[in-house]
Structures are given as structure tokens and as C-alpha cells.
Amino acid sequence: MKNKAINALIEMGMPAEIKGFKYIVDAMCLFEDVEWRRGKITTLYFKIGQMNDDTPSRVERAIRHAFGIVITKGNLESVEKYLTMQSPTNGNLLHVLYLKLTQED
């Protein structure tokens, strides 16, 4: 899942050097455990923050910033392939990205 997430984010045009990139990859890896997909997104931010010695609010902000970059400046065709714009909240974008990545093979 880690490699799929990295490849998808790069394909969408997300800069690999921003923190949100790593946090989204971490979220995709955590989502492999169904309990993380069902839980509150704030709990996910807390866990990712622990993993990276950061605060949940910084994790949330970094993910929002990263998605904002690809939505406004990324490869539109790839963004439409992996994300939805109907409800562009962090939680929804993370879940949709995970579902799209699991459908690939």
C-alpha cells in the first residue's frame, strides 16, 4: 500500500518534500487495518502525530495543505482518478484515496 500511495501522490503532482505527503502515506498504511478506517479521523491524526513526533493539529493542517496543492495545481486527470471533489474534507479525501488504491491492480 505504501508504494501505491506514493506513486498516486506523485502522479497527482503532490510535492514529496511536504509533510502532508508523508502523513497521507502513513494514513494509507494505517487504513489497511479496518479499525482505522472505521474510527474517528481525529484519532488517526493523533496516531500519525505520535509516529512522526508532531501534534494532531499540525498533521491535520499538513494533510489539508497537501490536498489543497494537488486540487489547485496538480495533474487534474490524475486528481479526478484518485479523489472526489463532492466533499473535499480531509477524512473523505483520505477514505476515497484509500478505496481507489485498493481497487487498482
Stockholm file with secondary structure:
# STOCKHOLM 1.0

chainA/1-105         MKNKAINALIEMGMPAEIKGFKYIVDAMCLFEDVEWRRGKITTLYFKIGQMNDDTPSRVERAIRHAFGIVITKGNLESVEKYLTMQSPTNGNLLHVLYLKLTQED
#=GR chainA/1-105 SS CHHHHHHHHHHHTCCTTSHHHHHHHHHHHHTTSHHHHHSCHHHHHHHHHHHTTCCHHHHHHHHHHHHHHHHHHSCHHHHHHHCCSSSCCHHHHHHHHHHHHHHCC
#=GC SS_cons         CHHHHHHHHHHHTCCTTSHHHHHHHHHHHHTTSHHHHHSCHHHHHHHHHHHTTCCHHHHHHHHHHHHHHHHHHSCHHHHHHHCCSSSCCHHHHHHHHHHHHHHCC
//
